[in-house]
Amino acid sequence: MRNLRLMIPILLGLCVGVATTASPQAIAAPEAAGNPGLARVWFLWTSDSTVGGDTGAAPMIYANGTPLGALRGGTTFFHDFAPGTYQFSADPNGLPVRKTNTVQLAPGTQIFLQLQWTPTWQEGIPSGGWGPTDYAFFIQPMSPQLAQAYLPTLTNLGPR
């Protein structure tokens, strides 16, 4: 019983130590937009896998149908936008679909969008099965916490 009473403070100390080392403050924040009247959008492709149709791909990213830049696995870039509503998409590189993700941007905000090689049925697009031609690239929102964990591992291509 005496050993148990000694172990409790030690375990509590270890828990506090682990919690403070994993705090969000330890993660470097990405650079904010240079102009506070603009919104910064980060585009990330966290995968550099060699599985399926994403091998060696560099799909173009679009904002309201205008090309912004190509994204390869393991890279990121950002673009500063005037406030407003934007539709983001990517070259599908699979089934010929170009599904958009609509985002409302406010001045001084920062959002993160990830490129994903996804089965089309997960996006509500019927396909023939599970083959490599039943996948496409899609732009999806990413939480700031997850994006900030990935950003240091990606090659930053800078502004586009």
C-alpha positions as a printed NumPy array, in Angstrom:
array([[  0.   ,   0.   ,   0.   ],
       [  2.899,   2.329,   0.84 ],
       [  4.403,   1.787,  -2.625],
       [  1.107,   2.753,  -4.252],
       [  1.056,   6.067,  -2.365],
       [  4.572,   6.82 ,  -3.643],
       [  3.729,   5.869,  -7.225],
       [  0.733,   8.221,  -7.572],
       [  2.771,  11.485,  -7.386],
       [  5.361,  10.038,  -9.756],
       [  2.7  ,   9.061, -12.31 ],
       [  1.02 ,  12.47 , -12.03 ],
       [  4.375,  14.164, -12.632],
       [  4.973,  12.049, -15.738],
       [  1.501,  12.875, -17.09 ],
       [  2.056,  16.612, -16.613],
       [  5.464,  16.349, -18.31 ],
       [  4.015,  14.562, -21.333],
       [  1.119,  17.026, -21.608],
       [  3.414,  20.057, -21.622],
       [  5.785,  18.641, -24.239],
       [  2.871,  17.899, -26.582],
       [  1.289,  21.342, -26.247],
       [  0.268,  23.23 , -29.384],
       [  2.655,  26.064, -28.497],
       [  5.554,  23.775, -29.409],
       [  4.348,  23.624, -33.029],
       [  5.585,  26.452, -35.24 ],
       [  2.711,  28.411, -36.752],
       [  2.792,  28.969, -40.5  ],
       [  3.517,  32.473, -41.705],
       [  0.467,  34.722, -41.693],
       [ -0.742,  36.726, -44.663],
       [  1.392,  39.809, -45.286],
       [ -1.714,  41.977, -45.69 ],
       [ -4.263,  41.735, -42.828],
       [ -7.036,  42.531, -45.329],
       [ -6.365,  39.237, -47.156],
       [ -6.984,  35.595, -46.283],
       [ -4.217,  33.004, -46.639],
       [ -5.055,  29.555, -47.996],
       [ -2.5  ,  26.767, -47.631],
       [ -2.661,  23.819, -50.046],
       [ -1.022,  20.611, -48.785],
       [ -0.422,  17.187, -50.206],
       [  0.816,  15.139, -47.293],
       [  1.23 ,  11.959, -49.341],
       [  4.277,  10.978, -51.326],
       [  3.025,   7.438, -51.672],
       [  3.574,   5.283, -54.689],
       [  0.192,   3.573, -54.423],
       [ -2.342,   3.848, -57.22 ],
       [ -2.761,   6.668, -59.7  ],
       [ -1.107,   9.306, -57.54 ],
       [  2.39 ,   8.067, -58.44 ],
       [  4.395,  10.991, -59.772],
       [  1.281,  13.1  , -60.248],
       [  1.34 ,  16.883, -59.928],
       [ -2.294,  17.96 , -60.255],
       [ -3.09 ,  21.606, -60.87 ],
       [ -5.005,  23.394, -58.111],
       [ -7.738,  25.849, -59.161],
       [ -9.519,  28.741, -57.464],
       [-12.785,  29.654, -59.207],
       [-11.503,  27.824, -62.294],
       [ -8.215,  29.782, -62.45 ],
       [ -5.003,  27.716, -62.122],
       [ -2.928,  28.513, -59.022],
       [ -0.13 ,  25.966, -59.212],
       [  0.723,  22.286, -59.325],
       [  1.133,  20.255, -56.159],
       [  3.294,  17.141, -55.764],
       [  3.265,  14.646, -52.914],
       [  5.113,  15.981, -49.89 ],
       [  4.742,  19.673, -50.839],
       [  2.725,  22.722, -49.847],
       [  2.147,  26.232, -51.141],
       [ -0.028,  29.163, -50.156],
       [ -1.987,  31.91 , -51.859],
       [ -3.392,  35.138, -50.41 ],
       [ -6.963,  35.94 , -51.471],
       [ -9.24 ,  38.936, -51.166],
       [-12.21 ,  38.179, -48.905],
       [-15.052,  36.387, -50.642],
       [-16.417,  33.018, -51.678],
       [-14.122,  30.698, -53.624],
       [-14.488,  27.289, -55.223],
       [-11.339,  25.167, -55.027],
       [-10.685,  22.075, -57.133],
       [ -7.87 ,  19.962, -58.543],
       [ -7.194,  18.103, -61.772],
       [ -8.816,  14.737, -61.076],
       [ -6.113,  12.498, -62.677],
       [ -8.664,   9.675, -62.578],
       [-12.35 ,   9.687, -63.335],
       [-13.151,  12.908, -65.217],
       [-14.769,  14.709, -62.288],
       [-13.91 ,  18.107, -60.949],
       [-15.733,  18.443, -57.681],
       [-15.282,  21.815, -56.016],
       [-15.013,  22.715, -52.375],
       [-16.644,  26.089, -51.665],
       [-15.023,  28.213, -48.949],
       [-15.945,  31.637, -47.56 ],
       [-12.765,  33.617, -46.814],
       [-12.699,  36.47 , -44.3  ],
       [ -9.918,  39.064, -43.968],
       [ -7.044,  38.031, -41.715],
       [ -7.984,  34.344, -41.678],
       [ -5.903,  31.351, -42.599],
       [ -7.291,  28.025, -43.804],
       [ -5.76 ,  24.736, -44.884],
       [ -6.883,  22.572, -47.793],
       [ -5.405,  19.167, -48.518],
       [ -5.176,  17.277, -51.764],
       [ -6.34 ,  13.68 , -51.435],
       [ -6.353,  10.708, -53.826],
       [ -9.746,   9.293, -52.877],
       [-12.202,   6.674, -54.147],
       [-14.861,   8.631, -56.016],
       [-17.725,   6.863, -54.228],
       [-16.552,   8.52 , -50.988],
       [-17.312,  11.853, -52.652],
       [-20.763,  10.745, -53.809],
       [-19.694,  10.055, -57.396],
       [-20.705,   6.612, -58.704],
       [-17.952,   4.505, -60.199],
       [-17.449,   1.029, -61.542],
       [-15.636,  -0.48 , -58.581],
       [-12.339,  -0.394, -56.756],
       [ -9.827,  -0.097, -59.597],
       [ -7.286,   2.723, -59.99 ],
       [ -9.601,   4.477, -62.451],
       [-12.248,   4.737, -59.721],
       [-10.156,   7.295, -57.809],
       [ -9.619,  11.011, -58.32 ],
       [ -7.954,  13.975, -56.63 ],
       [-10.142,  16.087, -54.386],
       [ -9.544,  19.207, -52.299],
       [-10.642,  18.729, -48.683],
       [-10.525,  20.998, -45.624],
       [ -7.886,  20.183, -43.026],
       [ -7.919,  21.218, -39.372],
       [ -5.32 ,  23.858, -38.433],
       [ -3.9  ,  21.568, -35.739],
       [ -3.317,  18.713, -38.172],
       [ -1.959,  21.043, -40.866],
       [  0.515,  22.613, -38.453],
       [  1.772,  19.154, -37.529],
       [  2.309,  18.297, -41.219],
       [  3.76 ,  21.613, -42.474],
       [  7.281,  21.107, -41.05 ],
       [  7.48 ,  17.756, -42.882],
       [  6.55 ,  19.193, -46.301],
       [  8.586,  21.109, -48.875],
       [  7.225,  24.648, -48.912],
       [  6.927,  25.878, -52.499],
       [  6.106,  29.39 , -51.266],
       [  3.447,  31.712, -52.628],
       [  1.583,  30.904, -55.824]])
